[in-house]
Amino acid sequence: MCGNNMSVPLLSEAVTVPGTEKETAVVIFLHGLGDTGHGWADTMTSIRLPYIKYICPHAPRIPVTLNMKMTMPSCAARTDRAQLNRIKAIIDHEVKNGIPSSRIILGGFSQGGALSLYTALTSQQHLAGVVGLSCWLPLHKTFPQAASGSGNKDTPILQCHGEMDPMIPVQFGAMTAEKLKTIISPQNVTFRTYPGLMHSSCPQEMSAVKEFIEKQLPRV
């Protein structure tokens, strides 16, 4: 469990990778525990599409008990209303700037992926897609009831997981995929695994992410 100061707003700032032409879509990607948005901004730059803006928020630095109370950036050590509202506020901001929520993909790695799944499944904002890398579904026992008002029951989800992940075993990813199929249309859940991959990403995985993004956010 985490301390009470987990109610600190989730995303204190973000790294933005702008499009190189008129932006008609957005990808919001959340990092994992102990990371910042910079690393994933670099990764998104490597697979960028010119008409998409990529937003990689930083989580605030807060004490996380599972890490011996070391102060580390944390996206989803606990899924609370402040965190969800902050992500939804980013989506709302992009909508107000002219990007429909149906042209926004929400994704993340590890804790960031877990938070992305939970946010999408409990949000009324209809998204273009969700990407969850090396992650799980938080509070899974509250579903499918928690998704009763979701606008994303037909939204495609791409899940990717390393088969040698020592932190979040691939079995957790597989169980999450099966759970997701009971919440949204089963044909919209894609679960891919990567032999030899630990708790990280790899070029093959990022190629799959780029393909998913391009399919769900085609040029308009």
N, CA, C and O of each residue as an XYZ file, in Angstrom:
880
protein
N       0.846     -1.185      0.000
C       0.000      0.000      0.000
C       0.884      1.239      0.000
O       2.064      1.184      0.346
N       0.281      2.359     -0.398
C       1.038      3.595     -0.514
C       0.565      4.584      0.537
O      -0.493      4.416      1.143
N       1.366      5.615      0.740
C       1.014      6.635      1.711
C      -0.159      7.482      1.264
O      -0.588      7.402      0.113
N      -0.682      8.299      2.180
C      -1.838      9.123      1.874
C      -1.537     10.194      0.844
O      -2.453     10.697      0.193
N      -0.260     10.554      0.684
C       0.064     11.609     -0.267
C      -0.024     11.142     -1.709
O       0.418     11.849     -2.615
N      -0.596      9.948     -1.939
C      -0.837      9.502     -3.313
C      -1.868     10.369     -4.011
O      -2.038     10.259     -5.225
N      -2.582     11.253     -3.254
C      -3.578     12.099     -3.896
C      -2.952     13.275     -4.643
O      -3.662     14.069     -5.261
N      -1.607     13.389     -4.586
C      -0.917     14.399     -5.384
C      -1.294     14.212     -6.851
O      -1.335     13.074     -7.318
N      -1.577     15.303     -7.609
C      -1.937     15.153     -9.015
C      -0.923     14.310     -9.765
O       0.282     14.428     -9.547
N      -1.418     13.462    -10.647
C      -0.601     12.447    -11.296
C       0.474     13.013    -12.207
O       1.630     12.598    -12.127
N       0.113     13.950    -13.068
C       1.001     14.348    -14.154
C       1.428     15.798    -13.969
O       0.701     16.716    -14.349
N       2.594     16.003    -13.390
C       3.033     17.350    -13.081
C       3.494     18.107    -14.312
O       3.405     19.334    -14.358
N       3.983     17.393    -15.302
C       4.405     17.988    -16.560
C       4.544     16.866    -17.577
O       4.350     15.696    -17.249
N       4.875     17.219    -18.795
C       4.945     16.195    -19.827
C       5.954     16.577    -20.888
O       6.273     17.751    -21.077
N       6.454     15.554    -21.581
C       7.282     15.768    -22.763
C       6.376     15.594    -23.977
O       5.700     14.574    -24.112
N       6.364     16.575    -24.846
C       5.521     16.518    -26.031
C       6.384     16.411    -27.275
O       7.317     17.190    -27.470
N       6.062     15.439    -28.110
C       6.721     15.287    -29.406
C       5.716     15.746    -30.464
O       4.780     15.013    -30.783
N       5.900     16.952    -31.010
C       4.907     17.471    -31.946
C       4.969     16.776    -33.303
O       5.987     16.197    -33.680
N       3.865     16.849    -34.018
C       3.853     16.340    -35.379
C       4.678     17.234    -36.288
O       4.933     18.394    -35.967
N       5.088     16.694    -37.411
C       5.868     17.478    -38.369
C       4.981     18.065    -39.459
O       5.462     18.736    -40.372
N       3.672     17.802    -39.354
C       2.689     18.420    -40.237
C       1.440     18.671    -39.397
O       1.481     18.518    -38.176
N       0.345     19.051    -40.023
C      -0.874     19.338    -39.270
C      -1.258     18.140    -38.407
O      -1.400     17.023    -38.907
N      -1.424     18.382    -37.109
C      -1.734     17.304    -36.171
C      -3.228     16.986    -36.196
O      -4.068     17.851    -35.949
N      -3.537     15.729    -36.499
C      -4.939     15.304    -36.548
C      -5.225     14.180    -35.552
O      -6.335     13.648    -35.525
N      -4.242     13.817    -34.740
C      -4.413     12.741    -33.772
C      -3.372     12.891    -32.660
O      -2.374     13.597    -32.807
N      -3.638     12.200    -31.535
C      -2.758     12.298    -30.365
C      -2.561     10.912    -29.760
O      -3.498     10.116    -29.694
N      -1.339     10.632    -29.319
C      -1.035      9.454    -28.511
C      -0.537      9.945    -27.162
O       0.429     10.705    -27.089
N      -1.202      9.507    -26.087
C      -0.767      9.814    -24.718
C      -0.177      8.538    -24.148
O      -0.858      7.514    -24.084
N       1.092      8.589    -23.731
C       1.769      7.373    -23.264
C       2.355      7.600    -21.881
O       3.131      8.533    -21.672
N       1.979      6.741    -20.933
C       2.361      6.870    -19.530
C       3.498      5.914    -19.166
O       3.456      4.732    -19.506
N       4.495      6.426    -18.486
C       5.656      5.607    -18.125
C       5.387      4.760    -16.884
O       4.336      4.879    -16.255
N       6.347      3.907    -16.541
C       6.235      3.043    -15.371
C       6.945      3.616    -14.159
O       7.490      4.719    -14.201
N       6.930      2.853    -13.084
C       7.511      3.266    -11.812
C       9.007      3.543    -11.951
O       9.750      2.739    -12.514
N       9.434      4.695    -11.428
C      10.848      5.025    -11.417
C      11.374      5.647    -12.698
O      12.556      5.977    -12.796
N      10.492      5.807    -13.686
C      10.893      6.356    -14.984
C      10.370      7.788    -15.100
O       9.750      8.309    -14.174
N      10.628      8.413    -16.244
C      10.037      9.717    -16.563
C       9.519      9.663    -17.992
O       9.720      8.672    -18.694
N       8.864     10.711    -18.413
C       8.334     10.744    -19.769
C       9.404     10.841    -20.841
O       9.132     10.567    -22.010
N      10.630     11.231    -20.459
C      11.671     11.458    -21.468
C      12.009     10.199    -22.260
O      12.112     10.241    -23.486
N      12.185      9.064    -21.548
C      12.577      7.839    -22.237
C      11.551      7.398    -23.256
O      11.894      6.998    -24.368
N      10.283      7.475    -22.866
C       9.243      7.043    -23.801
C       9.007      8.065    -24.903
O       8.555      7.710    -25.991
N       9.311      9.338    -24.630
C       9.239     10.335    -25.710
C      10.254      9.995    -26.795
O       9.965     10.113    -27.986
N      11.442      9.575    -26.377
C      12.458      9.164    -27.351
C      11.987      7.947    -28.136
O      12.180      7.868    -29.350
N      11.362      6.993    -27.433
C      10.867      5.792    -28.105
C       9.754      6.135    -29.084
O       9.730      5.619    -30.202
N       8.835      7.000    -28.675
C       7.750      7.408    -29.572
C       8.290      8.147    -30.792
O       7.760      8.017    -31.896
N       9.355      8.929    -30.578
C       9.963      9.636    -31.707
C      10.470      8.646    -32.751
O      10.421      8.916    -33.951
N      10.955      7.504    -32.288
C      11.512      6.506    -33.214
C      10.443      5.828    -34.060
O      10.758      5.246    -35.099
N       9.171      5.895    -33.629
C       8.097      5.264    -34.417
C       7.045      6.297    -34.833
O       5.937      5.935    -35.227
N       7.390      7.553    -34.745
C       6.410      8.620    -34.934
C       5.812      8.621    -36.328
O       6.448      8.228    -37.306
N       4.571      9.074    -36.386
C       3.885      9.358    -37.640
C       3.717     10.873    -37.701
O       3.396     11.489    -36.685
N       3.925     11.488    -38.865
C       4.062     12.945    -38.932
C       2.831     13.744    -38.542
O       2.950     14.918    -38.192
N       1.650     13.137    -38.593
C       0.415     13.870    -38.297
C      -0.081     13.640    -36.868
O      -1.184     14.059    -36.514
N       0.741     12.970    -36.047
C       0.349     12.644    -34.676
C       1.237     13.387    -33.684
O       2.454     13.466    -33.851
N       0.594     13.932    -32.639
C       1.324     14.504    -31.508
C       1.412     13.446    -30.415
O       0.422     12.779    -30.115
N       2.594     13.287    -29.818
C       2.811     12.313    -28.755
C       3.045     13.057    -27.442
O       3.900     13.939    -27.362
N       2.285     12.698    -26.428
C       2.405     13.326    -25.109
C       2.849     12.261    -24.115
O       2.168     11.253    -23.928
N       3.996     12.490    -23.479
C       4.529     11.538    -22.505
C       4.661     12.243    -21.157
O       5.686     12.859    -20.867
N       3.610     12.147    -20.334
C       3.619     12.872    -19.055
C       4.626     12.297    -18.067
O       4.951     11.110    -18.089
N       5.115     13.201    -17.187
C       5.905     12.769    -16.039
C       4.943     12.567    -14.869
O       4.039     13.377    -14.665
N       5.130     11.499    -14.103
C       4.400     11.361    -12.845
C       5.180     12.098    -11.767
O       6.400     12.224    -11.868
N       4.489     12.594    -10.723
C       5.202     13.261     -9.616
C       6.032     12.253     -8.833
O       5.758     11.053     -8.847
N       7.046     12.764     -8.154
C       7.889     11.895     -7.325
C       7.243     11.767     -5.949
O       7.095     12.750     -5.224
N       6.861     10.536     -5.603
C       6.167     10.277     -4.349
C       6.741      9.021     -3.714
O       7.283      8.175     -4.425
N       6.640      8.871     -2.387
C       7.121      7.641     -1.751
C       6.252      6.444     -2.136
O       5.024      6.528     -2.111
N       6.892      5.338     -2.489
C       6.177      4.105     -2.826
C       6.722      3.000     -1.939
O       7.904      2.665     -2.018
N       5.877      2.436     -1.103
C       6.336      1.507     -0.076
C       6.999      0.271     -0.647
O       7.956     -0.232     -0.057
N       6.521     -0.240     -1.780
C       7.106     -1.469     -2.309
C       8.541     -1.243     -2.744
O       9.277     -2.207     -2.958
N       8.958      0.019     -2.879
C      10.344      0.328     -3.204
C      11.072      0.882     -1.977
O      11.882      1.803     -2.088
N      10.772      0.306     -0.801
C      11.458      0.667      0.450
C      11.308      2.149      0.769
O      12.206      2.755      1.355
N      10.184      2.728      0.387
C       9.855      4.137      0.626
C      10.823      5.093     -0.060
O      10.907      6.263      0.313
N      11.543      4.611     -1.047
C      12.351      5.516     -1.860
C      11.399      6.393     -2.662
O      10.343      5.932     -3.097
N      11.772      7.662     -2.858
C      10.921      8.565     -3.625
C      11.168      8.341     -5.111
O      12.262      8.596     -5.614
N      10.148      7.866     -5.801
C      10.268      7.534     -7.214
C       9.054      8.057     -7.960
O       7.974      8.153     -7.377
N       9.202      8.400     -9.244
C       8.013      8.777    -10.009
C       7.080      7.584    -10.109
O       7.504      6.477    -10.440
N       5.811      7.815     -9.823
C       4.855      6.705     -9.834
C       3.600      7.079    -10.589
O       2.978      8.102    -10.303
N       3.221      6.242    -11.565
C       1.992      6.465    -12.309
C       0.817      5.738    -11.698
O      -0.281      6.292    -11.635
N       1.016      4.505    -11.243
C      -0.151      3.717    -10.849
C       0.111      2.838     -9.646
O      -0.377      1.710     -9.585
N       0.873      3.335     -8.690
C       1.045      2.564     -7.473
C      -0.307      2.378     -6.798
O      -0.531      1.392     -6.097
N      -1.193      3.321     -7.012
C      -2.565      3.145     -6.590
C      -3.451      3.862     -7.600
O      -3.129      4.968     -8.035
N      -4.559      3.245     -7.970
C      -5.457      3.881     -8.921
C      -6.454      4.705     -8.128
O      -7.388      4.144     -7.555
N      -6.285      6.032     -8.078
C      -7.227      6.866     -7.351
C      -7.848      7.897     -8.275
O      -7.416      8.087     -9.412
N      -8.866      8.552     -7.758
C      -9.650      9.468     -8.588
C      -8.823     10.619     -9.113
O      -9.042     11.057    -10.243
N      -7.869     11.132     -8.327
C      -7.055     12.252     -8.786
C      -6.231     11.869    -10.008
O      -6.096     12.652    -10.948
N      -5.682     10.660     -9.987
C      -4.885     10.195    -11.124
C      -5.747     10.074    -12.375
O      -5.374     10.551    -13.447
N      -6.903      9.430    -12.228
C      -7.786      9.245    -13.376
C      -8.249     10.581    -13.922
O      -8.275     10.787    -15.135
N      -8.613     11.490    -13.029
C      -9.100     12.794    -13.468
C      -8.026     13.575    -14.198
O      -8.323     14.323    -15.130
N      -6.775     13.407    -13.779
C      -5.678     14.146    -14.424
C      -5.493     13.660    -15.862
O      -5.304     14.468    -16.771
N      -5.548     12.351    -16.068
C      -5.419     11.830    -17.427
C      -6.598     12.268    -18.281
O      -6.430     12.685    -19.427
N      -7.789     12.169    -17.712
C      -8.976     12.590    -18.458
C      -8.913     14.082    -18.792
O      -9.409     14.513    -19.833
N      -8.297     14.869    -17.896
C      -8.146     16.299    -18.157
C      -7.229     16.556    -19.352
O      -7.458     17.480    -20.132
N      -6.182     15.726    -19.489
C      -5.300     15.854    -20.659
C      -6.085     15.554    -21.927
O      -5.957     16.258    -22.929
N      -6.902     14.499    -21.876
C      -7.733     14.157    -23.035
C      -8.688     15.313    -23.341
O      -8.828     15.714    -24.496
N      -9.342     15.847    -22.310
C     -10.269     16.966    -22.502
C      -9.560     18.167    -23.127
O     -10.116     18.848    -23.988
N      -8.332     18.417    -22.686
C      -7.564     19.548    -23.220
C      -7.324     19.381    -24.721
O      -7.450     20.334    -25.489
N      -6.977     18.156    -25.128
C      -6.748     17.916    -26.548
C      -8.043     18.036    -27.348
O      -8.040     18.533    -28.475
N      -9.161     17.575    -26.755
C     -10.462     17.696    -27.428
C     -10.806     19.170    -27.634
O     -11.271     19.559    -28.706
N     -10.577     19.987    -26.609
C     -10.856     21.425    -26.720
C      -9.973     22.079    -27.774
O     -10.342     23.096    -28.362
N      -8.806     21.489    -28.008
C      -7.898     22.020    -29.032
C      -8.213     21.477    -30.426
O      -7.482     21.740    -31.380
N      -9.301     20.721    -30.535
C      -9.762     20.301    -31.855
C      -9.504     18.863    -32.238
O      -9.794     18.470    -33.368
N      -8.959     18.051    -31.317
C      -8.722     16.635    -31.609
C      -9.826     15.819    -30.941
O      -9.878     15.778    -29.712
N     -10.701     15.176    -31.690
C     -11.756     14.373    -31.062
C     -11.153     13.240    -30.235
O     -10.078     12.738    -30.563
N     -11.836     12.836    -29.171
C     -11.308     11.738    -28.356
C     -11.171     10.462    -29.182
O     -10.338      9.609    -28.875
N     -11.983     10.331    -30.224
C     -11.901      9.159    -31.105
C     -10.657      9.173    -31.978
O     -10.414      8.236    -32.739
N      -9.866     10.246    -31.865
C      -8.574     10.326    -32.561
C      -7.437     10.352    -31.539
O      -6.352     10.862    -31.822
N      -7.690      9.803    -30.356
C      -6.688      9.760    -29.295
C      -6.480      8.314    -28.856
O      -7.443      7.596    -28.587
N      -5.222      7.893    -28.786
C      -4.852      6.596    -28.219
C      -4.199      6.839    -26.875
O      -3.352      7.720    -26.731
N      -4.604      6.042    -25.888
C      -4.011      6.095    -24.557
C      -3.200      4.826    -24.339
O      -3.685      3.723    -24.592
N      -1.979      4.977    -23.876
C      -1.144      3.802    -23.671
C      -0.148      4.000    -22.555
O      -0.019      5.090    -21.998
N       0.567      2.912    -22.230
C       1.571      3.030    -21.196
C       2.320      1.727    -20.985
O       1.950      0.674    -21.503
N       3.388      1.839    -20.204
C       4.248      0.700    -19.883
C       4.169      0.413    -18.387
O       4.238      1.333    -17.573
N       4.024     -0.864    -18.022
C       3.994     -1.305    -16.635
C       2.893     -0.568    -15.869
O       1.725     -0.674    -16.244
N       3.228      0.178    -14.804
C       2.192      0.903    -14.079
C       1.423      1.842    -14.993
O       0.214      2.019    -14.838
N       2.134      2.448    -15.955
C       1.473      3.351    -16.889
C       0.480      2.625    -17.787
O      -0.570      3.167    -18.133
N       0.822      1.393    -18.161
C      -0.102      0.585    -18.957
C      -1.312      0.174    -18.149
O      -2.436      0.186    -18.651
N      -1.085     -0.191    -16.890
C      -2.192     -0.562    -16.012
C      -3.157      0.601    -15.850
O      -4.373      0.420    -15.905
N      -2.618      1.785    -15.653
C      -3.458      2.968    -15.484
C      -4.202      3.300    -16.776
O      -5.346      3.751    -16.735
N      -3.561      3.081    -17.915
C      -4.219      3.326    -19.200
C      -5.422      2.407    -19.390
O      -6.491      2.849    -19.811
N      -5.236      1.123    -19.077
C      -6.346      0.176    -19.199
C      -7.502      0.587    -18.292
O      -8.652      0.639    -18.729
N      -7.195      0.877    -17.039
C      -8.246      1.216    -16.083
C      -8.965      2.501    -16.492
O     -10.191      2.584    -16.424
N      -8.194      3.501    -16.917
C      -8.789      4.779    -17.317
C      -9.739      4.588    -18.495
O     -10.863      5.092    -18.481
N      -9.288      3.863    -19.511
C     -10.118      3.662    -20.702
C     -11.402      2.907    -20.366
O     -12.475      3.243    -20.866
N     -11.285      1.889    -19.518
C     -12.436      1.048    -19.218
C     -13.442      1.721    -18.303
O     -14.583      1.268    -18.208
N     -13.048      2.792    -17.628
C     -13.965      3.482    -16.724
C     -14.319      4.881    -17.218
O     -14.973      5.643    -16.505
N     -13.894      5.222    -18.426
C     -14.130      6.557    -18.977
C     -15.277      6.558    -19.981
O     -15.464      5.599    -20.729
N     -16.029      7.630    -19.987
C     -17.075      7.799    -20.985
C     -16.518      8.355    -22.289
O     -17.204      8.356    -23.311
N     -15.273      8.828    -22.254
C     -14.643      9.380    -23.459
C     -14.257      8.239    -24.391
O     -13.474      7.363    -24.023
N     -14.810      8.256    -25.601
C     -14.516      7.184    -26.560
C     -13.149      7.412    -27.187
O     -12.914      8.442    -27.819
N     -12.252      6.453    -27.012
C     -10.890      6.560    -27.526
C     -10.711      5.727    -28.784
O     -11.505      4.831    -29.070
N      -9.651      6.036    -29.537
C      -9.354      5.283    -30.762
C      -8.742      3.929    -30.446
O      -8.900      2.984    -31.219
N      -8.047      3.822    -29.324
C      -7.388      2.573    -28.975
C      -6.637      2.708    -27.662
O      -6.457      3.806    -27.136
N      -6.200      1.557    -27.145
C      -5.442      1.509    -25.899
C      -4.258      0.563    -26.094
O      -4.400     -0.507    -26.684
N      -3.085      0.968    -25.591
C      -1.882      0.148    -25.661
C      -1.393     -0.126    -24.246
O      -1.155      0.806    -23.478
N      -1.245     -1.390    -23.902
C      -0.743     -1.759    -22.583
C       0.470     -2.665    -22.724
O       0.348     -3.798    -23.189
N       1.641     -2.174    -22.327
C       2.877     -2.944    -22.438
C       3.320     -3.431    -21.061
O       3.434     -2.636    -20.129
N       3.569     -4.732    -20.931
C       4.085     -5.322    -19.690
C       3.252     -4.886    -18.480
O       3.791     -4.399    -17.486
N       1.933     -5.068    -18.579
C       1.078     -4.518    -17.535
C      -0.028     -5.482    -17.128
O      -0.014     -6.654    -17.504
N      -0.972     -4.984    -16.368
C      -2.068     -5.766    -15.829
C      -3.265     -4.839    -15.666
O      -3.133     -3.629    -15.850
N      -4.420     -5.379    -15.327
C      -5.611     -4.569    -15.076
C      -5.775     -4.377    -13.569
O      -6.020     -5.346    -12.851
N      -5.644     -3.135    -13.076
C      -5.811     -2.902    -11.635
C      -7.265     -3.130    -11.205
O      -8.188     -2.980    -12.006
N      -7.453     -3.486     -9.959
C      -8.793     -3.646     -9.387
C      -9.665     -4.538    -10.267
O     -10.843     -4.252    -10.482
N      -9.073     -5.622    -10.774
C      -9.755     -6.442    -11.769
C     -11.054     -7.054    -11.259
O     -11.949     -7.371    -12.042
N     -11.150     -7.218     -9.942
C     -12.369     -7.833     -9.399
C     -13.567     -6.887     -9.454
O     -14.706     -7.315     -9.263
N     -13.315     -5.599     -9.716
C     -14.428     -4.646     -9.816
C     -15.060     -4.664    -11.210
O     -16.079     -4.016    -11.445
N     -14.449     -5.407    -12.126
C     -14.974     -5.499    -13.496
C     -15.760     -6.790    -13.661
O     -15.474     -7.766    -12.968
N     -16.752     -6.827    -14.565
C     -17.106     -5.802    -15.552
C     -17.968     -4.668    -15.019
O     -18.234     -3.716    -15.753
N     -18.416     -4.735    -13.759
C     -19.311     -3.699    -13.253
C     -18.711     -2.298    -13.370
O     -19.421     -1.345    -13.693
N     -17.414     -2.169    -13.111
C     -16.767     -0.858    -13.147
C     -16.787     -0.233    -14.534
O     -16.612      0.978    -14.673
N     -16.999     -1.049    -15.562
C     -16.996     -0.551    -16.940
C     -18.404     -0.327    -17.481
O     -18.587     -0.162    -18.687
N     -19.400     -0.322    -16.595
C     -20.784     -0.249    -17.065
C     -21.077      1.018    -17.860
O     -21.909      1.005    -18.767
N     -20.391      2.122    -17.522
C     -20.626      3.372    -18.243
C     -19.526      3.716    -19.224
O     -19.448      4.850    -19.696
N     -18.675      2.752    -19.535
C     -17.521      3.021    -20.397
C     -17.921      3.317    -21.833
O     -18.843      2.710    -22.378
N     -17.214      4.257    -22.429
C     -17.403      4.544    -23.846
C     -16.456      3.751    -24.714
O     -16.331      4.029    -25.906
N     -15.778      2.754    -24.132
C     -14.731      2.041    -24.861
C     -14.937      0.532    -24.918
O     -13.970     -0.228    -24.971
N     -16.193      0.097    -24.908
C     -16.465     -1.345    -24.960
C     -16.203     -1.936    -26.339
O     -16.139     -3.156    -26.495
N     -16.054     -1.073    -27.337
C     -15.705     -1.538    -28.683
C     -14.363     -0.979    -29.133
O     -14.046     -1.004    -30.323
N     -13.579     -0.478    -28.195
C     -12.289      0.130    -28.522
C     -11.193     -0.939    -28.579
O     -11.066     -1.732    -27.647
N     -10.409     -0.974    -29.643
C      -9.328     -1.970    -29.747
C      -8.254     -1.777    -28.675
O      -7.869     -0.652    -28.359
N      -7.783     -2.888    -28.128
C      -6.713     -2.864    -27.137
C      -5.573     -3.752    -27.611
O      -5.783     -4.910    -27.972
N      -4.367     -3.199    -27.606
C      -3.163     -3.979    -27.904
C      -2.390     -4.170    -26.610
O      -1.977     -3.205    -25.968
N      -2.201     -5.426    -26.240
C      -1.394     -5.792    -25.083
C      -0.140     -6.514    -25.558
O      -0.223     -7.431    -26.376
N       1.019     -6.107    -25.051
C       2.274     -6.781    -25.383
C       3.008     -7.103    -24.081
O       2.937     -6.348    -23.112
N       3.720     -8.247    -24.075
C       4.372     -8.668    -22.840
C       5.605     -9.526    -23.146
O       5.574    -10.378    -24.034
N       6.669     -9.294    -22.412
C       7.858    -10.125    -22.548
C       7.677    -11.456    -21.854
O       7.184    -11.499    -20.727
N       8.063    -12.543    -22.496
C       7.874    -13.877    -21.926
C       8.814    -14.159    -20.758
O       8.592    -15.101    -19.997
N       9.869    -13.342    -20.612
C      10.824    -13.545    -19.509
C      10.742    -12.405    -18.494
O      11.702    -12.160    -17.763
N       9.613    -11.710    -18.443
C       9.445    -10.584    -17.528
C       9.490    -11.079    -16.079
O       8.611    -11.836    -15.667
N      10.503    -10.663    -15.293
C      10.596    -11.131    -13.903
C       9.758    -10.293    -12.936
O       9.529    -10.717    -11.804
N       9.301     -9.125    -13.353
C       8.553     -8.227    -12.467
C       7.049     -8.422    -12.579
O       6.350     -8.528    -11.571
N       6.557     -8.469    -13.818
C       5.143     -8.726    -14.090
C       5.112     -9.975    -14.970
O       5.173     -9.856    -16.194
N       5.019    -11.159    -14.386
C       5.087    -12.391    -15.185
C       4.085    -12.390    -16.340
O       2.979    -11.861    -16.231
N       4.505    -12.996    -17.439
C       3.667    -13.001    -18.642
C       2.309    -13.632    -18.365
O       1.335    -13.316    -19.049
N       2.224    -14.516    -17.377
C       0.934    -15.120    -17.030
C      -0.068    -14.055    -16.577
O      -1.266    -14.174    -16.831
N       0.433    -13.017    -15.905
C      -0.449    -11.929    -15.475
C      -1.005    -11.201    -16.695
O      -2.174    -10.817    -16.731
N      -0.139    -11.021    -17.696
C      -0.595    -10.391    -18.931
C      -1.649    -11.225    -19.625
O      -2.641    -10.697    -20.128
N      -1.429    -12.550    -19.653
C      -2.386    -13.453    -20.302
C      -3.721    -13.443    -19.570
O      -4.777    -13.435    -20.202
N      -3.678    -13.444    -18.233
C      -4.922    -13.393    -17.462
C      -5.648    -12.068    -17.665
O      -6.878    -12.017    -17.695
N      -4.869    -11.000    -17.804
C      -5.469     -9.692    -18.070
C      -6.179     -9.691    -19.412
O      -7.287     -9.166    -19.527
N      -5.552    -10.274    -20.431
C      -6.166    -10.340    -21.754
C      -7.486    -11.110    -21.705
O      -8.471    -10.707    -22.324
N      -7.499    -12.221    -20.966
C      -8.734    -13.001    -20.853
C      -9.807    -12.219    -20.096
O     -10.986    -12.287    -20.444
N      -9.410    -11.488    -19.076
C     -10.362    -10.653    -18.340
C     -10.930     -9.565    -19.242
O     -12.131     -9.296    -19.218
N     -10.064     -8.940    -20.039
C     -10.510     -7.877    -20.943
C     -11.567     -8.394    -21.920
O     -12.490     -7.669    -22.291
N     -11.424     -9.637    -22.324
C     -12.376    -10.211    -23.284
C     -13.763    -10.403    -22.682
O     -14.735    -10.604    -23.409
N     -13.857    -10.341    -21.352
C     -15.170    -10.420    -20.708
C     -15.772     -9.040    -20.490
O     -16.925     -8.910    -20.081
N     -14.968     -8.001    -20.772
C     -15.403     -6.623    -20.527
C     -15.744     -5.911    -21.829
O     -16.734     -5.184    -21.908
N     -14.909     -6.129    -22.859
C     -15.141     -5.514    -24.164
C     -15.301     -6.620    -25.203
O     -15.190     -7.804    -24.884
N     -15.564     -6.223    -26.447
C     -15.700     -7.201    -27.518
C     -14.416     -8.014    -27.630
O     -13.352     -7.441    -27.865
N     -14.488     -9.341    -27.466
C     -13.268    -10.172    -27.443
C     -12.388    -10.007    -28.675
O     -11.163    -10.075    -28.572
N     -12.993     -9.791    -29.833
C     -12.205     -9.662    -31.061
C     -11.378     -8.380    -31.090
O     -10.513     -8.213    -31.950
N     -11.648     -7.476    -30.146
C     -10.897     -6.215    -30.090
C      -9.703     -6.274    -29.156
O      -9.006     -5.276    -28.977
N      -9.458     -7.439    -28.555
C      -8.309     -7.606    -27.659
C      -7.215     -8.394    -28.371
O      -7.434     -9.533    -28.784
N      -6.038     -7.786    -28.514
C      -4.883     -8.455    -29.110
C      -3.788     -8.582    -28.059
O      -3.376     -7.587    -27.461
N      -3.316     -9.810    -27.833
C      -2.263    -10.050    -26.843
C      -1.074    -10.700    -27.529
O      -1.187    -11.798    -28.074
N       0.062    -10.022    -27.503
C       1.271    -10.523    -28.147
C       2.380    -10.702    -27.111
O       2.548     -9.873    -26.217
N       3.123    -11.778    -27.242
C       4.242    -12.017    -26.335
C       5.538    -12.101    -27.133
O       5.537    -12.385    -28.331
N       6.648    -11.843    -26.433
C       7.952    -11.762    -27.089
C       8.969    -12.625    -26.350
O       9.329    -12.322    -25.213
N       9.437    -13.702    -26.990
C      10.401    -14.618    -26.348
C      11.672    -13.883    -25.936
O      12.207    -13.069    -26.689
N      12.145    -14.184    -24.727
C      13.408    -13.615    -24.262
C      13.312    -12.201    -23.725
O      14.262    -11.709    -23.116
N      12.185    -11.538    -23.936
C      12.053    -10.144    -23.498
C      11.728    -10.086    -22.013
O      10.841    -10.793    -21.536
N      12.453     -9.235    -21.283
C      12.214     -9.077    -19.848
C      11.272     -7.889    -19.627
O      10.394     -7.646    -20.454
N      11.437     -7.152    -18.536
C      10.519     -6.044    -18.238
C      10.999     -4.790    -18.975
O      11.493     -3.838    -18.372
N      10.838     -4.826    -20.276
C      11.293     -3.729    -21.125
C      10.598     -3.866    -22.470
O       9.720     -4.711    -22.642
N      10.997     -3.031    -23.421
C      10.442     -3.134    -24.768
C      11.533     -3.585    -25.727
O      12.703     -3.661    -25.352
N      11.153     -3.881    -26.957
C      12.115     -4.306    -27.966
C      11.638     -3.780    -29.325
O      10.475     -3.399    -29.456
N      12.505     -3.752    -30.330
C      12.110     -3.219    -31.640
C      10.887     -3.911    -32.241
O      10.037     -3.253    -32.841
N      10.791     -5.240    -32.082
C       9.638     -5.957    -32.630
C       8.343     -5.497    -31.970
O       7.321     -5.331    -32.635
N       8.394     -5.295    -30.664
C       7.219     -4.829    -29.934
C       6.833     -3.426    -30.386
O       5.656     -3.145    -30.612
N       7.812     -2.556    -30.518
C       7.512     -1.183    -30.916
C       7.017     -1.117    -32.356
O       6.245     -0.225    -32.707
N       7.456     -2.049    -33.186
C       6.924     -2.136    -34.542
C       5.440     -2.482    -34.509
O       4.652     -1.948    -35.289
N       5.062     -3.389    -33.592
C       3.647     -3.749    -33.434
C       2.840     -2.564    -32.920
O       1.697     -2.363    -33.329
N       3.433     -1.782    -32.025
C       2.756     -0.597    -31.504
C       2.543      0.418    -32.624
O       1.463      0.996    -32.746
N       3.565      0.631    -33.434
C       3.431      1.579    -34.547
C       2.346      1.122    -35.516
O       1.545      1.932    -35.983
N       2.320     -0.163    -35.815
C       1.315     -0.710    -36.725
C      -0.096     -0.502    -36.154
O      -1.025     -0.153    -36.883
N      -0.239     -0.720    -34.853
C      -1.533     -0.528    -34.189
C      -1.952      0.937    -34.252
O      -3.097      1.251    -34.575
N      -1.014      1.832    -33.939
C      -1.313      3.265    -33.972
C      -1.736      3.694    -35.373
O      -2.710      4.430    -35.533
N      -1.007      3.234    -36.383
C      -1.309      3.629    -37.757
C      -2.662      3.089    -38.205
O      -3.369      3.742    -38.973
N      -3.027      1.895    -37.728
C      -4.323      1.316    -38.080
C      -5.477      2.057    -37.416
O      -6.500      2.323    -38.047
N      -5.305      2.386    -36.142
C      -6.395      3.036    -35.396
C      -6.447      4.547    -35.622
O      -7.495      5.169    -35.451
N      -5.330      5.122    -36.000
C      -5.262      6.560    -36.276
C      -4.731      6.786    -37.695
O      -3.626      7.302    -37.862
N      -5.494      6.411    -38.703
C      -5.026      6.602    -40.078
C      -4.974      8.093    -40.439
O      -5.638      8.918    -39.811
N      -4.202      8.411    -41.425
C      -4.152      9.790    -41.899
C      -5.533     10.212    -42.418
O      -6.226      9.432    -43.071
N      -5.918     11.448    -42.118
C      -7.211     11.954    -42.595
C      -6.983     13.208    -43.434
O      -7.940     13.798    -43.935
